[in-house]
Amino acid sequence: MKKSVEEDVFIPLYPKSTVEDKSSLRSKFQERRFWSAVKLLSNVVLWDGIVQEDKVRDLGLSKLLNRYLLLNILNTPLGPDNIKKCAKVVACLPERWFQDLKGGSTLPELLNFSQHLLQ
């Protein structure tokens, strides 16, 4: 899993003006790479409970979400596409990771994502 996250994930960052045209090749490529990384995130978190939780959280949240996915989400204009991306990421996260948290708090690895959601 670690090798896949470190070597197989690539989401290019293009200027917003380039990807705003959804029919452009760059925009389509970036979107395919984003959704491929989301699928990898969902596969990584499936190992929760089998592989040590801290390893799964490191790969899924620290490496995939914060290093790749969040950058793309932050570059996506606010609107339906951004909401769809955020919702899909949230759907990947195991509920049990949040059971012992106090109200209004989140996992340390999710602070930046959480701040984006609050916007």
C-alpha positions in Angstrom: 0.0 0.0 0.0 2.8 2.4 0.9 4.5 1.8 -2.4 1.2 2.5 -4.3 0.6 5.7 -2.4 4.2 7.0 -2.9 4.8 5.8 -6.4 1.5 5.5 -8.2 -0.4 8.6 -7.2 0.1 11.7 -9.4 -2.4 14.5 -9.7 -1.0 17.4 -11.8 -1.7 20.9 -10.6 -2.7 23.3 -13.4 -3.7 26.9 -13.1 -7.4 27.4 -12.3 -7.9 29.1 -15.6 -6.7 26.0 -17.4 -9.0 23.5 -15.6 -12.1 25.7 -15.5 -12.8 24.5 -19.0 -14.2 21.0 -18.1 -13.8 19.9 -21.8 -10.0 20.6 -21.8 -7.7 17.6 -21.9 -5.8 18.9 -18.8 -9.0 19.2 -16.8 -10.1 15.7 -17.8 -6.7 14.2 -17.0 -6.6 16.0 -13.6 -10.1 14.7 -12.8 -9.3 11.1 -13.7 -6.2 11.2 -11.6 -8.1 12.7 -8.6 -10.8 10.1 -8.7 -8.2 7.4 -9.1 -6.6 8.7 -5.9 -10.0 8.7 -4.1 -10.5 5.1 -5.1 -7.0 4.3 -3.6 -8.0 6.1 -0.4 -11.2 4.0 -0.1 -9.1 0.9 -0.6 -6.5 1.9 1.9 -9.1 2.6 4.7 -10.7 -0.8 4.0 -7.6 -2.2 5.8 -8.6 -0.5 9.0 -9.0 -3.1 11.7 -6.6 -5.5 9.9 -3.5 -3.3 9.6 -2.5 -1.0 12.5 -4.8 2.0 12.6 -1.9 4.5 12.8 -0.4 3.0 9.6 -3.8 3.2 7.8 -4.3 6.8 9.0 -0.8 7.8 8.0 -1.2 6.4 4.5 -4.8 7.5 3.9 -4.9 10.8 5.6 -1.4 12.2 6.0 -0.1 11.0 2.6 -3.1 10.6 0.3 -5.6 13.2 1.5 -3.2 15.9 2.7 -0.5 15.5 0.1 -2.6 14.9 -3.0 -6.4 15.1 -2.7 -6.6 18.3 -0.6 -4.5 20.3 -3.0 -6.9 19.4 -5.8 -10.0 20.1 -3.7 -8.6 23.5 -2.7 -8.0 24.3 -6.4 -11.5 23.3 -7.4 -13.8 26.3 -7.5 -16.4 26.3 -4.7 -19.6 24.7 -6.0 -21.2 21.4 -6.8 -17.9 19.8 -8.1 -16.1 20.7 -4.9 -19.0 19.5 -2.7 -19.0 16.2 -4.6 -15.3 15.7 -4.1 -15.5 16.5 -0.4 -18.5 14.2 0.2 -16.7 11.3 -1.5 -13.6 11.8 0.7 -15.8 11.9 3.8 -17.6 8.8 2.7 -14.3 6.9 2.7 -13.5 7.6 6.3 -14.4 4.9 8.9 -16.9 6.1 11.5 -15.0 4.4 14.3 -12.1 6.9 13.9 -14.5 9.6 15.2 -16.2 7.8 18.0 -14.0 9.0 20.9 -13.8 12.6 19.7 -15.3 15.4 21.7 -17.9 17.6 20.0 -16.4 20.1 17.6 -13.1 18.3 17.4 -11.5 16.3 14.6 -8.5 14.1 13.9 -5.3 16.0 13.7 -4.7 14.8 10.2 -8.1 16.2 9.1 -7.6 19.8 10.4 -7.0 21.4 7.0 -9.7 19.4 5.3 -12.1 20.3 8.2 -11.3 24.0 7.8 -12.1 23.7 4.1 -15.4 22.1 4.8 -16.3 24.9 7.3 -15.8 27.4 4.5 
